[in-house]
Amino acid sequence: MDSREHLVVWLNDAYAMEKALEETLESHAKDAEGDPDVHARILRHIDETREQAQTVRECVESLGGSVSGAKSVVGNLFGTGQAVFNKPLKDTLVKNALADYAAEHFEIACYRALIEAAHSLGEDAIAARLTPILRQEEDMARFLEERLPMTVRAALAKG
């Protein structure tokens, strides 16, 4: 496998990751209906996630590849891991926040690696398309980090 093929495989993993996270975020949005700020931010991030998947798909196709219909190991990691956290308990929002925060940081690492790979291969146009995705993931991670103390205190107050 040559370097460009590696990039296509990694972009396919990012595509599968975004598709899996879209499903998870939809569930978390329902869980957060009682918190208008969090609910609205998750809904916005669902839209961003859909756009990110489309952008990644276009990057794959611009390199002559196609996105895989099957979820990758990375995509399955998020889908399976989230199921553990989605039990109807008083601390569901805390567990969702922790899982989402971890997922955002995983995405941040993935997009940093993809951008570096694209630049290294002279695919600066792909790097430029992925950079706004990285910024969106960083913004969501910051939001989750800022909200975590309030989410924890609210769960503790419920007893």
Buried (B, 14 or more C-beta within 10 A) or exposed (E): EEEBEEBBBBBBBBBBBBBBBBBBBEBBBEBBEEBEEBBEBBBBBBEBBBBBBEBBBBBBEBBEBEBBEEBBEBBBBBBEBBEEBBEEEEBBBBBBBBBBBBBBBBBBEBBBEBBEBBEEBEBEEBBEBBBBBBEBBBBBBEBBEEBBEBBBEBBEEEE
